[in-house]
Amino acid sequence: MCKVGLVLEGGGMRGVYTTGVLDYFMEQNLYVPYVVGVSAGACNALSYVSKQIGRSKKSTIGSIDDPRYINYKNLFQHGYLLHMDLIFDEIPNQTIPFDYDAFYNSEMECVIGTTNCRTGKPMYFHKKDCKDLMMVCRASSSLPFFSPIVDIDDEPLLDGGIADSIPIKKSIQDGNEKHIVVLTRNKGYRKNPTRMRRLIKKVYPQFPNLQEAIINRYQVYNETIDLVEQLENENKVFVIRPTQPVKIGRVEKNVEKLTEFYNCGYEDAKFDFKNLKEWIVH
């Protein structure tokens, strides 16, 4: 069997789609040797590698009613929209415990992507590099404008989705021959150029390379989608994506909408599962 990588797109709260996909995979005992994710994709990767079915769902949909989770008052008072201490400390270490032992003892490789603010390039953390796992995941999920920069080993880091929204090239670079790609946007979606050039330069004046990465993100994203679809046509990639246009945003708080999108991911994985298993072994 070829070496298979699992590639997980981010997308903020749209990541509940991926949560549904991975919960179904885990119920069917489908685990691949390599996982790479950014932002919400990285968060989902952690629960997958630690084999905690339902944990990511509880951590997002089950926690979203906490008034601290997403609160615009936080943005103006503290500089963050999502309460990062709640999400990456209180929830995994107290209320919905993350199984660190299972994660680090797993034979699966897990790679988390961030964006280096100095270089504007992706900076990846393999499992062995994650001395503070939740801090790395926090950096990967720190949305520009809505979250403060996270410093790890004197490197200023932000959302991995800025520089590499769909880390298929990293999976290829690390030696995988086939790739399961879970997207959080429907087929045909393409990003448009940002209209916030002035704001980007005003907020991050000390990081010109980061400015360029945010401004050019749409182009990199669209080129990556083109690559994914090319590899899909070559039968090197198996894509699971929403079958209908996505109607929830990065900071969606509506539990009903989030649950519906989670169920969409679960059912899409269920529908594709037989073909996926055949594709893996051939």
Backbone torsions as a table, in degrees:
resi	resn	phi	psi	omega
1	MET	NA	137.6	178.1
2	CYS	-65.1	155.3	173.8
3	LYS	-71.7	126.0	-173.4
4	VAL	-112.8	133.0	175.6
5	GLY	-111.5	146.3	176.2
6	LEU	-108.4	120.2	-174.1
7	VAL	-113.3	122.0	-172.1
8	LEU	-118.1	116.2	175.5
9	GLU	-70.4	156.8	174.5
10	GLY	-88.9	-138.9	179.1
11	GLY	122.0	18.6	179.0
12	GLY	62.5	-132.1	-177.0
13	MET	-69.8	-13.1	172.5
14	ARG	-64.6	-14.3	178.2
15	GLY	-63.6	-12.1	177.7
16	VAL	-65.1	-23.3	174.1
17	TYR	-60.7	-49.0	178.7
18	THR	-62.6	-36.0	176.7
19	THR	-56.6	-44.7	178.5
20	GLY	-63.9	-42.5	178.1
21	VAL	-59.2	-48.9	-174.7
22	LEU	-72.6	-32.3	175.0
23	ASP	-61.8	-40.1	177.6
24	TYR	-66.5	-43.7	177.0
25	PHE	-54.8	-46.4	-176.9
26	MET	-67.2	-37.2	176.9
27	GLU	-62.0	-31.9	179.1
28	GLN	-92.0	6.3	179.2
29	ASN	59.3	37.6	175.8
30	LEU	-97.0	108.3	177.7
31	TYR	-127.7	133.1	178.6
32	VAL	-108.2	160.5	-171.2
33	PRO	-75.4	-10.5	-172.4
34	TYR	-144.3	132.6	177.6
35	VAL	-133.9	133.3	173.5
36	VAL	-131.7	134.4	-179.1
37	GLY	-148.8	160.0	174.7
38	VAL	-128.4	147.5	175.0
39	SER	55.1	-125.5	179.7
40	ALA	-60.3	-30.3	176.6
41	GLY	-63.6	-37.0	177.4
42	ALA	-66.7	-41.6	178.6
43	CYS	-60.8	-42.7	177.9
44	ASN	-66.3	-36.2	179.9
45	ALA	-60.0	-38.2	-177.8
46	LEU	-60.7	-48.1	-179.2
47	SER	-67.4	-31.0	177.7
48	TYR	-67.6	-46.3	-178.6
49	VAL	-68.3	-34.8	177.4
50	SER	-82.2	-3.0	176.7
51	LYS	59.3	44.5	-179.6
52	GLN	-106.6	88.0	-179.4
53	ILE	-62.8	130.6	176.3
54	GLY	86.1	-10.5	-176.4
55	ARG	-66.4	-44.6	-179.2
56	SER	-64.3	-36.7	177.9
57	LYS	-63.2	-44.8	178.0
58	LYS	-63.8	-35.6	-176.7
59	SER	-73.8	-20.8	-179.7
60	THR	-109.5	-76.2	-177.3
61	ILE	-61.5	-38.9	-178.8
62	GLY	-74.7	-11.4	-177.3
63	SER	-116.4	-6.7	-171.4
64	ILE	-65.8	-23.2	179.3
65	ASP	-74.5	-12.5	173.6
66	ASP	-62.7	120.6	-175.5
67	PRO	-60.0	-15.9	179.6
68	ARG	-82.3	-21.4	-168.9
69	TYR	-58.3	-60.1	174.2
70	ILE	-126.3	115.1	-174.1
71	ASN	-149.7	119.5	-177.5
72	TYR	-68.0	-21.0	174.4
73	LYS	-63.0	-36.8	177.7
74	ASN	-58.8	-38.1	-176.6
75	LEU	-62.3	-43.5	-177.5
76	PHE	-81.0	-29.7	-177.5
77	GLN	-89.0	-36.1	-172.0
78	HIS	-124.9	-7.8	178.2
79	GLY	88.5	11.8	176.5
80	TYR	-139.6	144.9	177.9
81	LEU	-88.3	-48.4	174.0
82	LEU	-88.3	136.9	-178.2
83	HIS	-77.7	93.2	-171.5
84	MET	-67.0	-32.0	176.9
85	ASP	-65.6	-37.9	176.4
86	LEU	-64.1	-49.0	-172.6
87	ILE	-71.2	-38.4	-172.2
88	PHE	-111.9	8.4	175.2
89	ASP	-134.6	-65.7	-174.8
90	GLU	-62.1	-47.8	-177.4
91	ILE	-65.5	-54.6	-176.3
92	PRO	-72.4	-24.3	-175.4
93	ASN	-102.1	-10.6	-178.2
94	GLN	-133.2	-64.0	-168.5
95	THR	-80.7	-39.3	178.8
96	ILE	-131.0	79.5	-168.1
97	PRO	-56.9	134.6	173.7
98	PHE	-90.5	137.8	-177.5
99	ASP	-88.1	87.6	-178.7
100	TYR	-62.7	-38.5	-178.8
101	ASP	-63.1	-45.3	179.5
102	ALA	-63.1	-38.0	180.0
103	PHE	-63.9	-53.9	-174.8
104	TYR	-72.8	-24.4	179.1
105	ASN	-87.8	-8.4	179.8
106	SER	-66.3	146.1	175.7
107	GLU	-78.1	-11.3	179.2
108	MET	-73.4	139.4	171.6
109	GLU	-84.3	140.7	177.8
110	CYS	-130.4	127.0	-178.4
111	VAL	-122.4	130.3	-179.0
112	ILE	-114.1	128.2	-178.6
113	GLY	-98.4	136.7	174.4
114	THR	-129.0	175.1	173.6
115	THR	-115.9	125.6	177.6
116	ASN	-80.0	119.2	-175.4
117	CYS	-67.1	-29.1	-179.5
118	ARG	-70.5	-43.8	-174.8
119	THR	-95.8	-24.3	-174.2
120	GLY	75.8	8.8	-176.8
121	LYS	-105.2	161.7	175.6
122	PRO	-64.9	144.6	172.3
123	MET	-130.8	119.1	-173.1
124	TYR	-105.0	146.5	176.9
125	PHE	-120.9	114.1	172.2
126	HIS	-77.8	162.3	-174.5
127	LYS	-52.3	-42.2	-178.1
128	LYS	-67.0	-19.7	-179.1
129	ASP	-87.7	-9.6	-173.0
130	CYS	-88.8	83.0	176.9
131	LYS	-68.0	-38.3	174.3
132	ASP	-121.1	90.5	-171.4
133	LEU	-57.8	-46.7	-176.3
134	MET	-69.6	-28.2	176.8
135	MET	-70.5	-37.4	176.0
136	VAL	-64.4	-44.3	179.0
137	CYS	-65.3	-35.3	176.4
138	ARG	-62.9	-44.4	177.9
139	ALA	-60.8	-44.2	-178.9
140	SER	-61.9	-26.0	-175.5
141	SER	-103.2	5.0	-175.6
142	SER	-83.2	98.1	-175.8
143	LEU	-66.7	136.9	176.3
144	PRO	-60.0	144.4	-177.5
145	PHE	77.1	-34.8	-173.4
146	PHE	-100.6	-8.1	-177.2
147	SER	-142.2	148.1	176.4
148	PRO	-72.9	155.6	175.4
149	ILE	-65.2	141.4	179.6
150	VAL	-106.4	127.7	178.6
151	ASP	-97.9	123.3	174.9
152	ILE	-129.6	120.1	-177.7
153	ASP	52.7	43.3	177.5
154	ASP	66.4	17.8	175.3
155	GLU	-109.6	127.1	179.0
156	PRO	-82.3	122.7	-172.0
157	LEU	-125.4	148.9	174.3
158	LEU	-137.6	-174.3	-179.1
159	ASP	-38.7	122.5	178.5
160	GLY	-62.5	-22.6	-179.1
161	GLY	-70.7	-13.8	178.6
162	ILE	-65.2	-52.4	-174.1
163	ALA	-91.6	-25.0	-175.0
164	ASP	-155.0	79.6	-174.6
165	SER	-64.3	-34.6	-178.6
166	ILE	-129.4	93.8	-168.2
167	PRO	-76.7	52.0	178.0
168	ILE	-67.1	-36.8	-179.5
169	LYS	-66.0	-33.0	177.1
170	LYS	-67.4	-40.1	177.4
171	SER	-62.8	-40.9	177.0
172	ILE	-64.7	-46.4	-178.7
173	GLN	-58.3	-35.3	-177.3
174	ASP	-84.9	9.2	168.2
175	GLY	99.3	5.5	178.8
176	ASN	-76.5	143.3	-178.5
177	GLU	-100.9	-26.6	175.1
178	LYS	-127.2	154.4	-173.8
179	HIS	-142.2	125.1	170.1
180	ILE	-91.2	118.1	-176.9
181	VAL	-112.2	121.7	176.9
182	VAL	-105.7	114.0	-179.9
183	LEU	-100.9	157.0	178.6
184	THR	-113.3	13.4	173.6
185	ARG	-126.3	151.2	-179.4
186	ASN	-73.3	161.9	178.8
187	LYS	-60.5	137.3	-179.5
188	GLY	97.2	-12.4	179.8
189	TYR	-70.3	136.4	173.0
190	ARG	-137.7	144.7	178.6
191	LYS	-79.2	149.3	175.1
192	ASN	-101.1	157.0	176.8
193	PRO	-58.6	146.2	178.9
194	THR	-71.4	149.9	176.0
195	ARG	-104.0	10.4	-172.6
196	MET	-111.5	33.8	-177.7
197	ARG	-56.4	-45.0	-178.5
198	ARG	-64.5	-42.4	179.8
199	LEU	-64.7	-41.2	179.0
200	ILE	-57.9	-46.1	-178.6
201	LYS	-69.8	-31.0	179.4
202	LYS	-73.8	-40.1	-176.9
203	VAL	-76.7	-33.8	-175.7
204	TYR	-123.8	55.5	-176.4
205	PRO	-63.7	-27.1	-176.8
206	GLN	-84.8	-2.6	-175.9
207	PHE	-127.8	74.5	-178.3
208	PRO	-61.1	-32.9	179.1
209	ASN	-70.3	-34.2	174.8
210	LEU	-66.3	-42.8	176.8
211	GLN	-53.4	-48.3	-178.3
212	GLU	-63.1	-39.5	-179.5
213	ALA	-64.4	-41.5	179.4
214	ILE	-67.6	-42.4	-179.2
215	ILE	-64.6	-38.4	-176.7
216	ASN	-91.7	4.2	-174.7
217	ARG	-57.4	-40.9	-177.3
218	TYR	-59.1	-40.1	-177.5
219	GLN	-68.9	-44.7	179.1
220	VAL	-62.8	-42.4	180.0
221	TYR	-60.6	-49.7	-176.5
222	ASN	-64.9	-37.3	176.5
223	GLU	-65.4	-37.0	179.0
224	THR	-68.0	-40.7	176.1
225	ILE	-60.3	-41.6	177.2
226	ASP	-60.0	-41.5	178.7
227	LEU	-64.9	-44.7	179.3
228	VAL	-58.6	-44.7	-178.4
229	GLU	-69.2	-33.1	175.4
230	GLN	-64.5	-47.0	179.4
231	LEU	-67.2	-31.1	176.0
232	GLU	-63.5	-42.5	178.4
233	ASN	-66.5	-27.0	177.9
234	GLU	-87.3	3.0	178.6
235	ASN	66.3	22.6	176.5
236	LYS	-96.3	-12.0	-179.1
237	VAL	-130.7	137.5	172.4
238	PHE	-113.6	115.5	-174.6
239	VAL	-102.2	132.4	168.5
240	ILE	-115.7	120.9	-176.4
241	ARG	-142.4	158.9	176.4
242	PRO	-57.5	136.2	-177.2
243	THR	-83.1	-14.0	179.9
244	GLN	-123.4	156.6	176.0
245	PRO	-52.9	135.2	-175.5
246	VAL	-79.7	128.8	-174.8
247	LYS	-114.6	10.6	176.3
248	ILE	-114.9	150.1	-176.0
249	GLY	-97.3	-178.5	-178.6
250	ARG	-64.5	-28.3	-176.5
251	VAL	-120.6	37.3	178.6
252	GLU	-62.3	136.9	-179.9
253	LYS	-117.5	-6.5	-176.5
254	ASN	-74.6	113.5	-175.8
255	VAL	-61.8	-39.5	-178.9
256	GLU	-63.2	-44.6	179.0
257	LYS	-65.6	-41.6	-179.7
258	LEU	-65.0	-42.1	179.3
259	THR	-64.2	-40.6	178.1
260	GLU	-62.0	-39.7	-179.5
261	PHE	-72.0	-36.4	173.4
262	TYR	-59.5	-47.8	-179.9
263	ASN	-62.1	-34.7	177.0
264	CYS	-61.2	-45.4	177.6
265	GLY	-62.6	-42.8	-179.9
266	TYR	-61.1	-47.3	-177.5
267	GLU	-70.4	-36.1	177.0
268	ASP	-63.7	-41.2	177.8
269	ALA	-64.4	-41.5	179.0
270	LYS	-62.7	-43.3	-178.6
271	PHE	-64.9	-39.2	-175.9
272	ASP	-87.5	-5.8	-164.7
273	PHE	-63.5	-43.9	-178.8
274	LYS	-61.2	-47.0	179.2
275	ASN	-64.3	-36.1	179.1
276	LEU	-63.2	-46.8	-178.6
277	LYS	-63.1	-38.8	177.8
278	GLU	-66.6	-39.1	-179.5
279	TRP	-64.9	-38.3	-177.9
280	ILE	-62.4	-41.0	-172.4
281	VAL	-88.9	-9.9	-178.9
282	HIS	-106.2	NA	NA
